[in-house]
Amino acid sequence: MSESATAREPALAAAEAVKAFIRMNRARLAEDGELLALLLPERFETGEVRDLQRFVIERLKDTNADLRRECDALRATRDQSARLSDGVKRAVLELLDARRFEEAIAAATDAAQAFGADRAALCVEAVPGAAPVGSEGVRLIPPGTAAAILGGDGLGAILSGGGEILFGHAGAEFRSLAVFRLRIGRDTPAAVYALGAREAGRFEAADTACDLSFFARALERAIRAWLDLPKL
C-alpha cells in the first residue's frame, strides 16, 4: 500500500462512520437542530438553532405572511380594475343617453371619480380668430399642446406632472395625469381628454390605461356625431 493511500484512509473511514451514524439515527438527527445547522448551513441562516420544529414553523409563518400580502395586493388590483371597468361602461352609456352636446361633455367630465381621478376635462387647442368655446367643461389650451404631450401620432400618455397646462392652476397638485388624443374631425382643432389625480401612479396599470383609452375613443365618436362630422 502506498504512503499516499495510507494518508487518506483515516479521512475515508471517518466519512463512512458519519454516513453510517446518519443512516442509523435519522430520527435523532431530525430532532437535533444544531446538528442540522452544521450539516446544512445554506438552509439555516444561523448555527444557533435549538428547536427545529419552532424554526420551521416560524419560517412557514413568514412565508405565509408574504403570500398573504401578495394575494391581498393582487385582489386589490383586481377589484380596482373591476370598478374602473364598470365605471367606463356606465360612462359610455351616459354618452349614448345624452340628448344634447352639453350633456355628452358633462358625462365625460363627471366621470372623473368613477375613473379614479379628481378631475376630468375636454381640452381643445385655441385657434386664432375662432369664437370662444361656450360649453362648460371644455378648456382652451395653447396650440401645439397635444403634439407636445403625445407626439405626432401618439393616442395616449400617462404623466406624473404638467397638469397646469391642461387644468390651469388647480392642475399643479396633480401627481398623475392620463391624456388621450380625441380625433374628432379632419379640420377640427386638436383636442384631448385629460384626467388628473392627486395620488401618484394612479393611472399606471396597463388595464387602467386600456379602459380609459376605450372611453376616449367612445367620447370622440359621440362628439363627432353631435357635430355631424363624417367618420374618420
C-alpha positions, -999 to +999 in steps of 0.1 A: +000+000+000+014+034-009+022+062+015-004+084-002-032+058+001-024+052+038-027+090+045-062+091+030-076+061+049-085+078+082-105+105+065-123+080+044-130+058+074-144+089+093-166+098+064-180+063+062-186+063+100-205+096+098-227+082+070-234+050+090-243+071+120-268+092+100-284+061+085-290+046+119-301+078+136-322+097+112-350+103+137-325+117+163-308+138+136-342+153+126-347+165+162-312+180+165-315+215+150-279+224+160-265+194+141-287+201+111-274+237+111-238+224+110-246+199+082-268+222+061-256+258+067-271+271+035-306+260+047-302+276+081-291+312+085-277+307+120-260+278+138-279+287+170-310+267+160-320+247+191-357+240+184-361+227+148-398+225+149-402+261+161-377+272+135-396+255+107-429+269+120-416+304+121-402+301+085-436+289+073-454+317+091-431+343+074-437+326+040-475+325+045-474+362+056-456+371+024-480+351+003-510+367+020-497+402+013-491+393-023-526+379-026-541+409-010-523+432-034-535+412-064-570+412-050-570+449-045-557+454-081-584+431-095-611+449-075-599+483-086-598+471-122-633+458-120-646+490-105-629+510-133-643+488-160-678+492-145-673+530-144-663+530-181-694+510-191-716+534-172-699+565-186-703+551-222-740+545-216-743+581-203-727+593-236-752+573-256-780+586-235-771+623-239-797+644-257-776+675-261-740+681-269-735+697-235-748+666-218-722+645-236-694+668-224-709+667-189-709+629-190-672+629-198-662+654-171-685+640-144-669+605-149-637+616-132-645+599-099-655+567-115-622+566-132-602+572-100-594+608-109-601+640-091-609+660-122-615+654-159-616+679-188-621+681-225-592+703-237-593+720-272-564+739-287-573+775-293-575+786-329-567+823-337-598+842-347-622+814-336-651+822-312-645+811-275-658+777-266-691+781-247-696+746-233-689+741-196-662+715-190-643+725-222-609+741-216-589+760-242-552+751-243-523+766-264-518+755-300-494+726-302-501+712-267-515+679-279-484+673-301-460+683-274-476+658-249-485+629-272-461+634-301-472+634-337-492+602-338-495+592-301-530+584-288-524+585-251-499+591-224-496+586-186-477+615-169-466+625-134-468+662-138-477+692-161-513+694-150-512+732-151-512+732-189-544+712-190-562+722-159-549+756-150-536+765-116-556+737-100-536+711-120-504+719-102-514+695-074-520+665-097-493+638-095-509+616-120-523+625-154-539+605-182-541+623-215-558+609-246-560+624-281-595+629-295-596+625-332-628+644-339-626+657-374-600+663-402-604+701-399-613+705-363-588+718-337-567+693-319-583+681-287-575+658-257-594+642-229-575+646-197-578+631-162-559+644-132-554+627-097-535+639-067-524+603-060-491+594-076-491+564-100-529+564-102-532+555-139-500+534-145-517+500-145-520+486-180-557+477-176-564+512-164-548+528-194-567+504-217-601+511-201-596+549-202-584+548-238-616+529-247-637+556-232-617+583-250-625+565-283-662+564-274-661+601-265-646+612-297-672+594-316-700+609-296-686+644-302-683+637-339-719+626-340-732+657-322-712+679-345-725+660-375-690+652-388-681+623-411-664+592-397-626+592-398 
